[in-house]
Amino acid sequence: MRYSFPRVALAVFLPATFMLGGCAAVESSSKAADDSTTTKQWLLTADPKEHALYVNNVVDGNQTGAIKGIDLGVHAGSIQLGQGRLAFVNESKPSLEILEVDGDGKPKIGRSFNIPNPKGKWERAGWIATDKNARYIAVGSDFDASTVQEVTLVDLENNGAWTVSLPINEVTLATTGKTGVEEMHTFLAGDPLRLVVSSGGMLDAYLVSDITSGNPTPKLHSSTPLGAYPHGPLMSQTGDVIGSTLHTGVETIPLTADGFGESAAASYQAGIGQSYRPRMAPDGKTFIGSQAGRVDKGAAWDKIPAYLMSGSVTEGKTALTPLGQGIATRAAVTSRFATVVLTQDGSDNLIMIDRSSDTGLYDGKKSTVALEPLKAGPVAGQDSKKAEARFIAATQDGESVFVSRGGEGTVTEIDTAESKTKRTITFPTKLASGGYLAVIGSSGDPFDLGGR
């Protein structure tokens, strides 16, 4: 179903700003392998509270570089651009940063694009996205309760940048029953390429060519309904299907040349809450995400059931794997398995769920690796929001999983073949709230086109 409206978007066009920056002087205790035919991988660890970013060699754990003055936006996350490049929002400016890691693991900010903030009201980036060719990046604002949001569109090929103001509808929020504004998702999808945003009960599409041509009032290209409370954008690697996890299920919608096709929806099982942080798997069409059971307000954190959800954006199917009771981290995913850390009363465990050859989803065999509990982790009978937390990342081949220890300044590397700790990497800052982790590769094309 497609709707056409006379609405237009107000636009402010600014010249592209890009600044070259180098990494801080940090002595490397080891260099990455010199074999140029080998795919090299680096662990990116960010400590937003301390405005610090570190890069370590995945092979030996040694630090290869660091950059100061970076407040990586954990809500928006980062996007892998391939060839050792990563995009993220530096909330302290704000700006879109393109991190480049060379063959020796030395990081630098290759380009920096200013995000306009003329009234000083920037709060944080909501969601960021790239297109299937990793040419454009869209950064969406997250102005609380505002019916006007902004998207800064960056052209990495021509160093162009444009910022547009887009209308957002007020809706009855599924979480509270009160009138309010949902977060705005951003997508770069379809052919011809469109900027698509969730606008409160709808998906609205604008032609990228209309924005980049300098049109001060880009017209609404097409629109289609979207279910309530999207909080987890999904997009196929080919950029022809988009969607989101919603309050009651998952909805995906194909894009056509003139708008949108028929949507497909799958409801959560009874008693299961929303998956707020899904991510795409390396095949570019399967997604995974941790979930919690729906419980009464004030329920003890260690009594809340946790699950791993897996689904397909092209086949409209989902699966659910119980993890136990407690708090699950955001999930990470590899070509072989999906993984989360489950914190329970008195224990922390890394849980890995294999990808099933029968279903194609991550609902196969489950294995567990015990972790040393956090020193300041959640305690039964106390508010878990005041406790420290973890973040998790994995190599694409699944050989290693990295788990941070919030407040302790360390990251544990797990050898998945041996199901045991391989090493502990120590950082000069505490990694409060778990910090942020990602694994960057020297080759390969992006398969997850949204910030995670």
C-alpha positions in Angstrom: 0.0 0.0 0.0 1.4 3.4 -1.0 0.2 6.9 0.1 1.2 10.2 -1.5 0.9 13.4 0.5 1.6 17.0 -0.3 3.9 17.3 2.7 7.4 18.6 2.2 10.5 18.6 4.3 12.2 21.8 5.3 15.9 21.7 4.5 19.1 23.5 5.5 22.0 22.9 3.2 25.5 23.4 4.5 28.9 22.9 2.9 30.6 19.7 3.8 33.1 20.0 6.6 35.8 17.4 6.9 38.8 17.6 9.2 41.8 15.3 9.1 42.9 13.9 12.4 45.5 11.5 13.7 45.7 9.0 16.5 47.2 9.9 19.8 50.7 8.8 20.4 50.4 5.4 21.8 53.3 3.0 21.6 52.3 -0.4 20.0 53.8 -3.5 21.6 53.1 -5.5 18.5 52.3 -5.0 14.8 49.6 -6.8 12.9 50.6 -9.5 10.5 52.5 -8.3 7.4 50.8 -10.8 5.0 48.6 -8.6 2.9 46.6 -11.5 1.8 45.4 -12.2 5.3 42.3 -10.6 6.6 43.3 -8.6 9.7 41.0 -7.8 12.5 41.1 -5.2 15.3 39.1 -4.8 18.5 37.7 -1.3 18.8 37.0 -0.4 22.5 35.4 3.0 23.3 35.0 4.6 26.7 32.5 7.4 26.0 32.5 8.7 29.5 36.3 9.3 29.3 36.1 10.4 25.6 38.6 7.7 24.6 38.9 5.1 21.9 41.3 2.2 21.7 42.3 -0.3 19.0 43.9 -3.7 19.8 45.2 -6.5 17.5 42.8 -9.4 17.7 45.6 -11.9 17.2 47.7 -11.0 20.3 45.5 -8.5 22.1 48.2 -5.8 22.0 47.2 -2.2 21.6 48.0 -0.7 18.2 46.6 2.8 18.8 44.3 5.2 20.6 42.4 8.4 20.0 41.4 10.9 22.6 38.4 13.3 22.5 35.9 10.8 21.1 32.5 10.5 22.8 31.2 7.6 20.7 27.4 7.6 20.6 26.5 4.2 22.1 22.8 4.6 21.3 23.4 5.0 17.6 26.4 2.6 17.6 28.7 2.2 14.6 28.5 1.0 11.0 31.1 -1.2 9.4 32.0 0.3 6.0 34.6 -2.4 5.0 38.3 -2.1 4.3 39.1 -1.2 7.9 36.6 1.7 8.1 34.0 2.4 10.7 31.4 5.2 11.0 30.0 6.6 14.2 28.8 9.8 15.8 31.0 11.8 18.1 28.4 13.2 20.5 30.8 15.8 21.9 30.8 18.0 18.8 28.4 16.5 17.3 29.9 15.1 14.1 29.9 12.0 12.0 33.4 10.4 12.1 34.9 8.0 9.7 37.5 5.9 11.5 40.2 4.3 9.4 42.5 1.5 10.7 45.6 0.8 8.5 47.4 -2.5 8.0 49.4 -2.0 11.2 46.3 -1.4 13.2 46.9 2.4 13.5 43.6 4.3 13.8 42.9 7.8 12.6 39.8 9.9 11.9 40.0 10.0 8.2 37.1 12.4 7.8 34.8 14.3 10.1 31.4 15.8 9.0 29.8 18.4 11.2 26.2 17.8 12.3 24.5 21.2 12.5 23.5 22.3 16.0 22.8 26.0 15.6 20.4 26.2 18.6 22.5 24.0 20.9 19.7 21.6 21.4 21.4 18.4 20.2 20.8 15.6 22.6 22.1 12.5 20.8 22.0 10.6 17.6 19.0 8.3 17.4 19.8 5.9 14.6 22.4 5.9 11.7 22.4 4.0 8.5 24.3 3.4 5.2 23.2 2.2 1.8 24.2 -1.1 0.2 27.2 0.5 -1.5 28.4 2.3 1.7 28.4 5.6 -0.2 25.9 7.6 1.9 25.4 7.7 5.6 22.3 9.1 7.3 22.4 10.4 10.9 19.0 10.9 12.6 18.5 13.2 15.6 16.7 12.2 18.8 15.1 15.4 20.1 13.0 14.3 23.0 9.2 14.7 22.4 9.8 16.8 19.3 7.5 16.6 16.2 10.4 17.8 14.0 13.6 15.7 13.7 16.7 16.2 11.6 18.7 13.9 9.3 22.2 14.8 8.2 22.9 13.0 4.9 26.6 12.5 4.0 28.0 11.6 0.6 31.4 9.8 1.2 32.2 9.8 -2.5 31.9 13.6 -3.0 32.3 14.8 0.6 28.9 16.4 0.5 26.6 16.9 3.5 23.0 18.1 3.7 20.7 18.4 6.8 16.9 18.2 6.4 14.2 18.8 9.0 11.4 16.2 8.8 7.9 16.1 10.3 7.1 13.4 12.9 3.6 12.4 14.0 2.4 12.3 17.5 0.9 8.9 18.4 -0.5 7.0 21.3 2.6 5.3 22.7 2.3 1.6 23.0 4.5 1.5 26.1 2.5 4.1 28.2 -0.9 4.6 26.5 -0.1 8.4 26.4 0.3 10.7 23.5 3.9 11.1 22.5 6.6 10.8 19.9 8.4 7.6 18.9 12.1 7.5 18.0 12.9 8.2 14.4 14.6 5.3 12.5 16.7 6.1 9.4 17.2 3.9 6.3 19.0 4.3 3.0 17.2 1.8 0.8 15.5 1.1 -2.5 16.2 1.8 -6.2 16.1 4.7 -6.8 17.8 5.3 -3.5 15.7 6.8 -0.8 16.1 8.2 2.7 13.3 6.4 4.6 12.4 7.4 8.2 9.9 6.2 10.7 7.6 9.1 11.4 5.1 7.9 14.0 2.9 5.1 12.6 4.4 5.5 9.1 7.5 5.1 7.0 8.2 8.1 4.9 10.5 8.1 1.9 12.4 10.9 0.2 14.6 10.6 -2.9 18.3 11.0 -2.0 18.8 12.6 -5.4 16.2 15.3 -4.4 18.1 16.1 -1.3 21.6 16.1 -2.8 20.5 18.2 -5.8 20.1 21.2 -3.4 16.2 21.2 -3.3 15.4 23.2 -0.1 12.0 21.4 0.1 12.4 17.7 -0.8 9.1 16.2 -1.5 7.7 13.1 0.1 8.2 10.3 -2.4 6.0 7.7 -0.8 4.7 6.5 2.5 3.3 3.3 4.1 1.9 2.4 7.6 4.3 0.9 10.2 3.3 -0.8 13.5 3.6 0.7 16.9 6.8 1.6 18.7 9.6 0.7 16.4 12.9 0.4 18.2 15.2 -1.8 16.2 15.7 -1.0 12.5 16.2 -4.0 10.2 17.5 -3.9 6.6 18.6 -6.5 4.1 22.1 -6.3 2.8 20.7 -5.7 -0.7 18.8 -2.7 0.6 15.4 -3.8 -0.8 13.7 -4.8 2.5 13.4 -2.8 5.6 11.5 -3.0 8.9 11.8 -3.0 12.7 11.1 -4.8 15.9 7.9 -3.3 17.3 6.1 -3.4 20.6 4.2 -6.7 19.8 6.3 -8.2 17.0 8.4 -7.7 13.9 7.4 -6.0 10.6 9.3 -6.0 7.4 8.4 -4.2 4.2 9.9 -4.5 0.7 10.6 -1.4 -1.4 9.5 -1.0 -5.0 10.5 1.5 -7.6 7.5 3.7 -6.8 7.1 3.1 -3.1 6.5 0.1 -0.8 5.2 -3.4 -1.3 3.1 -5.5 1.1 4.3 -5.8 4.6 5.0 -9.1 6.5 4.5 -9.3 10.3 5.3 -11.8 12.9 4.0 -11.5 16.5 6.1 -12.2 19.6 5.0 -15.2 21.6 2.7 -14.5 24.5 4.4 -13.0 27.5 7.5 -11.9 25.5 8.6 -8.2 25.5 10.1 -6.2 22.7 13.5 -6.7 21.2 15.1 -3.3 21.4 18.5 -3.9 19.9 18.5 -6.4 17.0 21.3 -6.7 14.6 21.9 -8.3 11.2 23.8 -11.5 10.7 26.6 -11.9 8.1 24.2 -13.4 5.5 22.6 -10.0 5.3 19.0 -11.2 5.8 18.9 -13.0 9.2 18.6 -10.9 12.4 19.0 -11.7 16.1 18.3 -9.8 19.3 18.0 -10.4 23.0 14.5 -10.1 24.6 13.0 -10.1 28.1 9.7 -11.5 29.3 6.8 -9.1 30.1 6.6 -8.8 33.9 4.8 -6.6 36.4 6.3 -3.3 37.1 8.9 -3.6 39.9 9.7 -7.2 39.3 13.1 -8.3 40.5 15.7 -8.2 37.8 16.9 -11.7 38.5 13.4 -13.1 38.1 12.8 -11.8 34.6 13.1 -14.4 31.8 15.6 -13.7 29.0 15.5 -14.9 25.4 17.3 -14.7 22.1 15.1 -14.0 19.1 16.1 -14.8 15.6 14.3 -14.1 12.3 14.5 -13.5 8.6 13.7 -10.2 6.9 12.9 -12.0 3.6 11.0 -15.0 4.8 8.9 -13.6 7.6 9.8 -16.2 10.2 11.1 -16.0 13.8 12.4 -18.3 16.5 12.9 -17.9 20.2 15.4 -19.5 22.5 15.1 -19.3 26.3 18.3 -18.2 28.1 17.3 -18.3 31.7 16.4 -15.6 34.2 18.4 -12.4 34.6 19.7 -9.5 32.4 21.0 -10.2 28.9 23.4 -7.9 27.1 22.9 -6.7 23.6 23.5 -9.7 21.3 26.5 -10.2 19.0 26.3 -12.5 15.9 28.7 -14.5 13.8 28.3 -16.7 10.8 28.1 -19.7 13.1 26.3 -18.5 16.3 24.7 -15.7 18.1 25.8 -14.8 21.6 24.9 -12.8 24.7 26.0 -12.5 28.3 23.4 -13.4 30.9 23.9 -11.9 34.3 22.1 -13.8 37.1 22.2 -13.7 40.9 25.8 -14.6 41.6 26.8 -15.7 38.2 27.6 -14.4 34.7 27.6 -16.7 31.6 28.4 -16.2 28.0 25.7 -18.1 26.0 26.2 -19.1 22.4 23.3 -20.3 20.2 24.3 -22.1 17.0 22.8 -21.3 13.7 20.5 -24.2 12.7 21.1 -25.8 9.3 17.4 -26.8 9.3 15.8 -23.4 9.9 18.6 -21.0 8.9 17.9 -19.2 12.1 19.9 -18.9 15.3 17.9 -21.5 17.3 20.3 -24.5 17.4 22.5 -26.0 20.0 23.2 -23.8 23.1 26.6 -23.8 24.9 27.7 -21.8 27.9 31.0 -20.4 29.2 31.2 -19.2 32.8 32.6 -15.7 33.4 33.8 -14.1 36.6 31.0 -11.9 37.9 31.4 -8.1 37.8 32.8 -6.6 41.0 30.1 -4.0 40.9 27.5 -6.0 39.0 23.8 -6.3 39.8 22.9 -7.7 43.3 19.6 -9.5 44.0 17.2 -7.3 45.8 18.8 -4.1 44.6 18.2 -1.8 41.6 20.1 -3.2 38.6 20.2 0.3 36.9 22.7 1.4 39.5 25.1 -1.5 38.8 27.8 -1.9 36.2 27.2 -3.6 32.9 28.9 -5.3 30.0 29.2 -5.0 26.2 29.9 -7.8 23.8 31.5 -8.2 20.3 32.7 -11.1 18.2 34.8 -11.8 15.2 32.8 -12.5 12.1 34.1 -16.1 11.9 33.2 -16.7 15.5 36.7 -17.7 16.7 36.7 -15.0 19.4 34.1 -13.2 21.5 35.0 -10.1 23.5 33.2 -9.2 26.7 33.9 -6.0 28.7 33.9 -5.6 32.4 32.2 -2.3 33.2 34.0 -0.2 35.9 37.1 -2.4 35.8 38.7 -1.3 32.6 39.2 -4.8 31.2 37.9 -6.9 28.3 37.9 -10.7 28.4 38.6 -12.6 25.1 36.9 -16.0 24.9 38.3 -18.7 22.6 35.1 -20.3 21.4 36.7 -23.4 20.1 38.1 -24.1 23.6 35.2 -22.5 25.5 37.5 -20.8 27.8 39.2 -17.4 28.5 42.0 -16.7 26.1 43.3 -13.5 27.5 42.3 -10.4 29.5 43.0 -7.0 27.9 43.5 -4.1 30.2 42.7 -0.4 29.4 43.7 2.8 31.1 40.1 3.9 31.7 37.3 2.1 33.6 34.9 1.4 30.7 32.0 2.6 32.8 28.7 0.9 31.9 30.6 -1.6 29.8 31.9 1.0 27.3 31.4 0.0 23.6 33.0 -2.8 21.6 33.2 -3.7 17.9 35.5 -5.8 15.7 36.9 -4.1 12.5 38.1 -6.1 9.5 40.6 -5.1 6.8 38.4 -6.5 4.1 34.8 -7.5 3.3 31.7 -5.6 2.4 29.2 -4.3 5.0 26.4 -6.7 5.8 24.6 -4.7 8.5 23.6 -1.4 7.1 22.4 0.1 10.4 24.3 1.3 13.4 24.6 -1.3 16.2 
